[in-house]
């Protein structure tokens, strides 16, 4: 089976492509001319250069493949163009990575775009599968847990905005890659959407404790009221001042983000590792 992968040089894509090759897939990767291909330089992949803004280049990349694996973000408004290009190239099967962030109660800027993208995919008539991972972590390319690891390595005190009891369920990047492989190999996933997450939810306090334990450190948690901090951050953002954290990030940390993956387990055998195991791998790097 030959697949075209978008977002292949990114955080998740660079972990997926070796797995696809190992399992006998032929892989073509759609990249911009400026994309850094170094992480995949040792693998036998076919490169197709172009941009979603130039649909002809994407249609050309799609010709001759059996399926599209779209890891590139759906938050930039390209879904309609991607679907149109699939039909033009005669590609019926498509697997799309979305996000559980579409269920947030916050009105994030890209939420409506992502929701519209999913609706377009579901109404398109293509044989789609949509996977919605929670926050993905693993390897230094992870922008969330890796930052937390670096912070806890240098400080014994961790400020927490709020009570730290909101649930989190991060998913290890290799489990996302495995989910893509399994879903693509199983026809039961056609025209279905799935949430995928880490093995079990844990509070943010437990996240801190688990990371600290993986590092062999003792960390004191300093809880701070989050609403005054959110208001202060919103004020600085209106002044266009750049700080290391945004108001939206603080609000997200105080929103429950636990998701069942029972359907994914039933339909294609999805079975993720625990956060303790995953963060233990990352903490060793």
RAWORA-V83435 format. One record per helix or strand of 2 or more residues. SS is the DSSP state (h for helix, s for strand). FROM is the first residue (numbers start at 1). LEN is the number of residues. If there is no record, write none. Layout:
<<SS,FROM,LEN> <SS,FROM,LEN>>
This chain:
<<s,2,5> <h,13,10> <s,26,6> <h,38,3> <s,46,4> <h,55,8> <s,67,4> <h,74,3> <h,79,11> <s,93,7> <h,100,4> <h,111,13> <s,127,7> <s,136,2> <h,145,10> <s,157,5> <s,167,2> <s,171,2> <h,173,13> <h,187,3> <s,192,5> <s,202,2> <h,204,12> <s,220,5> <h,226,13> <h,247,7> <h,262,7> <h,275,9>>
